[in-house]
């Protein structure tokens, strides 16, 4: 039975190849809901929760790697300097859920409502996947292929996410019916990159996959007075930025909210978050 | 598959399918029915237990992940017939009505106060956000946390 409860990535990949019927599970907080409600009946599980290589993170020469087995509780505790990632992680479920649920689960489930995903999109993360034969790095927008669909092959496992650290303030915010235990109606990450003179904007829960808002980003890159952090942004710029962010959404009506409400949420949050990150930049907070 | 775990300090071995939830293992196989089965989707926290020292929803833990683990349930809180101070505080504060959420809340509060002996109200509310109570309106539960905080100090 230990074959399906591997301790190393090598053993995990061997088990993945040898037992294609075994469903990989890390935190279990998505899979077990499906099991409990009779929507999934896995004959076997491939338990990844003990694989040490997946439960690590590191920062080398400005490149950050977060293993797929990092729980949201650990990300909140250990990755404090990545504020939007911490804010998103802290908004996942409840303490009980965050103690188990992993960033790899967000990636594998590939729901556009996965809270960490707008942050990874704003960071421009690559998703690291591996099989026994090879390791691949897929840009986040090639990894996600549709709602709850991703480019993972049947013999592969998700190893983690990797990105170039950005030195600048960022923010994640989402709207739901309460402050906890909520699947986002819309979630947004805004990340300022003063060194690269750019702003990244990524949206969750408002399109088939998480998306960036390139027109809003382009406007902001040209409109922000990069050499004068103290100069407040023109109101017309902030309003146009928010409008362009909302225009990048292609939401649907569903049980959690209407498409129109989602666009409205994106517009309001984009405006607020842009103001927050510009304030933080001005105050030297990051 | 055979699961071996330390449950409330005692080595146990049970044979269950791998995707059986830890909650089902505890309630059906070990007859530890303190942890409640309510929502089965991690929303309500009634099934909260400690898994290797961390509070989790046992309904979302596949049994295979409990293999070799240290599990503590609400049954472990009272010692030699004496209630844990958190349990006493829930009684004294009137934080129990129908009682269904109580085991999970007692576990979550005991865990919070072990980590943070003097939490702010904001911290309490965030720590208990995963435990739903449909009777009390939560205020008496916050009162119970304060009472327990005093008793444990």
Interface residues (C-beta under 8 A of the other chain):
Chain A: X1 X4 X5 X25 X27 X28 X29 X31 X32 X33 X35 X36 X37 X41 X42 X44 X45 X47 X49 X73 X93 X94 X95 X96 X97 X99 X100 X179 X180 X181
Chain B: X1 X2 X18 X19 X21 X40 X41 X42 X43 X45 X48 X51 X54 X55 X56 X57 X59 X60 X61 X62 X64 X65 X67 X108 X126 X127 X129 X130 X131
